[in-house]
Amino acid sequence: MDELSSNPRNRKELLKHMILQLHKGEAPQEVRKRLVELLKKIPYNEVVQVEQELINEGLPEEEVLKFCDIHTQVLEGHIDQSGAREIPPGHPVDTFKKENRELLKIVNTLSRFYEKVNKPKNLDQETYLIQLKAFFNNLADVEKHYLRKENLLFPYLEKYNITGPPKVMWGKHDETRELLKVAHEGLAIRDKLSIDEMHTLVELVLKPASSAISDMIMKEEEILLPMCMDKLSDEDWYQISQQSAEIGFCLYDPEIEWKPEGIEAIPVSKAMDGIVQLPTGKVSVHELIAIFNTLPVELTFIDSLDKLRFFSHGKKPIFKRNRAVIGRDVRLCHPPKSVNIVEKILSDFKSGKQDKAAFWFEMKGVFVFVEYNALRDDKNKYLGTLEVVQDITEIRNIEGEQRLLSYTE
């Protein structure tokens, strides 16, 4: 035992041997028990090294995926992170972890909701399905979390010749995506389900999807993120941080902008210092941002693929948004009961049947006017939809005329 704990080579060989035993199905319960007993403290870097060595030795990545879940369950809670670097507030890893906390809140709430199907006498099926849809709409936001890992984090790991873990984790992302897709399809069924069908939906479709998300969180926080903290430089992390907003955030908007000492600022976009030439004039990007944020309306742009790409940030927003919504399907930005209205508007705009849709209502003492406008180019091609939100409470109360200067507070 002492030799194992002090000899990394022997420890890694034993770990590799046992993982292969698990893969071959050789008494998995007994192997799992022996592994936990012998290696209660496994440095995370050794897990990564063994995984990389197995791939380098010719084991197909598909085979690594098959035992990935088994060996991470074995290692859960037994990976030593005592030497891991401290994570400063606003750091990309801090953001990943805070997103994970938000995801886990939903997963844990879902676990309680799943139990309701076992009490059919007290179950309002229609309300129950609407609630489940709302939870899974929020879980769909995990896509941006995964995209930032795949497009920002993994390339930097590959720069340090760490290719195995990213490939394996990307494969797990795709498995989770497929489970979420099936879950959304199951929840979209409009026919009334029997209690047995509801139970089947929960056990065989919904639970695997939400469990896949929580399992991935464990893999990230016990293996991937500590490894990344160990390998990537502050300059790497700063570049990741600067590009993250382009993809968007998952259920959380970073409150602190992290910048490491001694690293020069990286411009987010060359256009920040440029000029936008328009048919009726030109403005700098800096001026254009100020114009958008000063307009007495809130603007939101949804592109032709129904993805939310931009919103203005007024001083007193009616609908509070954060950057976590950027890149999200607009359907997922609305409660389930109104998704059919959103789909109808988009369908009519795309077909050319309609160009405008307006709604008005009172909300928390404010009278709100919302207008959706189809955006088209000079050839009438559909480019997307512009949502315009305005507080018209004071406008509705206007009477008479005002022709002289009179400032309002």
N, C-alpha and C positions, 0 to 999 in steps of 0.2 A: 504493500500500500504506500509506504514512504517513498519507494523507488518510483512509483507511478506519479505521485504528487510532485516529485522533484525533477523528473526526467521528461521534458516535453516530447522528445522523440517517441519514447515508449507510450506516452499518453495518447499521442496522435495516432500511432499505429493501432492501439487498442480501440480508439474511437472509430477509426476507419473500418476495422474488422467488424465491430458491432453494428455499424450502420449497414454494412453489406449483409450481415446476418439478418437484420431486420428486413432489408430489401428482398432477400431470398425467402422470407417467411419462416425462418428457422426459429421456432418457439419465441415469437415476438414478445410475449408477456414476460418470459424468463429473461430474455436479453435486455428488455427495458429495465427490469428490476435490478439486474447486475450492473447496468450502466449507471443508474442513479446511485446505487450503493458505492460503486468504485470511483465515480467521477462527479461528486456533488459540487465541485468547484471547477468549472471548465472555462478558461479564458476564451472570450468570444472570438479572438483572432485565430485560435486553433480550430474552431468550428469552420470558419471561412477557409482556412488553409486546407483542411481535409476535403471540403467540398470542391475547391479548386483542383486539388490533386486528383480526385476521382475523375473529374472531367478531363483533365490533362492526360490521364492514363487510358482514356478511350471510352469511358462510360458515357453513353448518350445522355444528352440533357433531358430527354424525355424520361429516362430512368431515374435521373436525379429528382425530377419532379415527383415521381411516384413515392419516394421515401422522404421527401421534404417535410410533409406534414408529420410523419411518424417521428423523425428524429428531432423536430422542433418541439413536439409534445414531450419527448423524453428530456430535452434540455431545458424546458420552460422552468424558470425560477432557479436554475442551477448554473447559470452562466455568470461568472465573476466579472463585474464591471467596476470594481473598486479603483482601478487605475484609469478610468475614463476621464477625458478632459471635461472641465466645467463648461456648461453651455450658457453663454450670455443672453440676456433678454433681446428679442428681436432677431436673433440668429436664425437662419433657415431651419436648423434642427429644432430650435425652440418653437418655431411656427408649425413644423410637422407634428410635434408632440401635442401642441395645443389643439390642432385639428383632430388628432387622435382622441383627445379627451371629449370633444364634441361628438365625434362618431360613436364613442363608447356610451355616451349618455343615451343616444338613440337606440343602440343595440340592447342596452340594459333595460330600457323602457319596453322595447319590443318583447324581451323575454317574459316580462310580466303580462303583456298583452296576449302572448301566445296561450297562456294558461286559461284565458277566458273561453276558448273554444271547448274546454273540458266541462264548462258549465252552461250547456245549451239553453236551459230554461230561462236564464237571465240575459241571454245574448240577443241584442238588436243587430241582426246581421248586416243591414244596410249601413248603420252607423259604424259598426265594427270594421267593415271593408273600407269605408272612407278614411277612418283613422289609420288603418294599415297602409293605405295608399299614401297618405301624407308622410308617414315615417319613411317609407321607401323612396318617395320623391326626394326627401332630404338626404338619404343614404346615397342617392345617385350622384351627389356632389363629390363623392370620393374620387370620381373620374379625374378631377383637376389635381388632387393629391397624387394620384398615380402618374398623371402626365408630367408633373414636375419632377418626379423621381426618374421617369424614363427619359425625359428630354434634357434635364439639367443635371441631375445627380449621377446617373449611370455613366454618361460620357466621361465625367471626371474620374470615376473609379477605373474605367477602361484605360485612361491615360496612365494610371499607375499599374497597368497590367492585371487588374482584378476584373476578370470577365465572367467567371462562373456564377457568383452570387447574383449579379444583375440579370443574367439570362434566366436563372431559376426563378427569381422574384418576378420578372416580367411575365413568365409563364403563369405564375400564380395570380398576377393581376388579371390576365386574360380569362383564367378560370373563374375568378370572382365576377368579372364583367358578364360572363355568360350566365352565371347564377342570378345576377341582378336582372338581366334581361328576361330570363324565364320567370322570375318573381313578378316583374312588371306585367308580363303577358298574363300570368295567372290572376293578378289583381284586376286586370282589365276586362275579365269575363263579365258580361252583363247579365247572363242568366242567373237566376237565384240558385244558390248552391245548397245542397243538403248538408246536414251537420257532418256526415261522414266525409263528404267532399271538402268541406271547410277544414276538417281535421287533416285530411290528406294534403291539402294546399299548405297548411301551416307546417306539418312535419316534413314533407318531402320537397317543398319548394322554398318557403320563406325562411325557415330555420337554417338550412344550409347556406343561404345567401348572407344572412346577417352574421352567422358564425364565421364565414370566410373572411369577413371584414375584421372581426375581432382577432382572428388567428393571424392575419397579416400585420395587425398592430403589434402583436407580440414579436413577430419575426423582425419587424422594423426596429423596435425599441431595445430588443435584447441582442440583436446581431448586426443589422445593417447600419443603423445610425451611429452606434459606438465605433464601428469599423470606419465609417466615413469621417468621424471626428478625429480618429487616429491618423488617417491617411491624407486627407485634404488639407491644403494650406489655407490661411486666412484670405489670401487673394482669390483662391478657388471659390471659397464660400461667398466672398463679396460679389463675384461675378454671378454666382447662382442667385444671390439675393436680389441683384439688380434686374435680373431677367424674370424673376418669379411672377411679378405682377402681370406680365404679358400673357401668362397662362391662366392666372387666377388662383384664388384660395378656396379652401373647402370649409364651409360653415364657420369660418373665423377670419377676421381681418386684422393683420398685424398692427399693433398699437404703437410699436417702437421701431424706428428705422435704425438698423444696426450698421455700424461702419467700424471696421477694425482700425486700430492705430497704425500709422505708417503706410496706409494704402491710399493711393490717389483715387479721387472720385472718378467713377466711370459713367460717362453720359448715358442715360437710358436710351436716348435716340438722337441721331444726328439732326433730326427735324426740330429738336428743342431750340436750336439756335437759328433755324431756317425761317424762310418766308413762305407763306401759303398764297399762291397766286390764284385768285378767283375771277370769274367773269366781270364782277362789278368792283374789283379793287383787290388789294393785298394787305395782309396782316401777318405779324409774326406769330409763331406758335404760342409764345408767352401771352401775347395780346388775345389770341383766340381763346385760350383757356379762361382768361379773365372775363371775356364776353359771355362764354357759356355759363360761368358761375355767377354772373350778375343778372342774367335774364330773369324776369319774374315768373318763369315757368321752369319745370323740371323736364329735361329731355332724356329719352332712352331710345337707343337705336338697336333694333333686332335685325340681323342680316338675312340674306335670302335663304340661309340654311336654318333659320329660326334660332340662331344663337345670339345671346345678348352680348353686344360688342362694346357698348359705350353708354355711360350716363353722365349727365352734368351734376355738379356738386354744389347746389345752392346753399345759401346761408341758413335758411329755415326750411329744410326739406319736409314735404308732406309724407312721402314714403321713404323711410330711412333705408338706404342701401349701403352695402360695402363692396369692396372689390372682389369678395368671394363669389359674387354672382357673375363676374366676367367670364364669358365662354360657356355659360350654362344654357341649356335648352330653355326657351322662354316658358314652355309648358310647366317646367318644374319650379318656376318662380311664382306660380299661382296655386291657390288651394284646389284640391281635387274637384270640388263642386263647380268651379268656374273654368276648368280646363276645356270643356266642350265649347264654351263661348270663344275662348282664345283660338281654338282650332278652326272654328267657323270663320272668324275674322281673317286669319291667315289664308285659309282656303279661298275665300272670296277675293282677297287682295291678289293672290297669285293668279287666279283665273281671269282677273280683270273685271269681275262682276261688280266689285265695289272698290272705292278709293278712300273712304272715310267711315269711321264708326265713333260715336260719341256717347259718353255716360256722365251723369252728374248725380251726386249724392251728398248727404251730410255725414261727417265723420268727426267725432270729438269736438263738436261746436264749429267746425270748419266746413264750408260748402265747397266741394271739390268738383272740378270739371276735368274730365279725362277724354282726350281725343286721340284716336289712332289714325295715322295717315300712311297710305301706301307710297313708297318712294319708287320712282321710275326714271329711267334715263330718257334721252331724247328719242330713242327708238321704242319707247314704252315697255322696255324690259324691266321686270320687277327686281328691285335692288334690296328691298327690305321694308321694314315698318318703323315709323317714328312715333313714339308715344309722347304726348305732351300733357303734363299734369299742371293744373293751376288752381290756386286758392282764389275763388271769385267771391268770397264772402263780402268784402267791401265794395266790389264792383256792383253786386246786386243791390246794394243799399244806396247807390249814387242817385241823387235827385238834383234837379236844377242845372246850373252851369258854374264853372270856375274858370275865369279868363285872366285873373290876376295871380301873381306869384304868391303862393302860400305853402310853406314847407310843412310837411306832416312828420310827426315824431316816429 
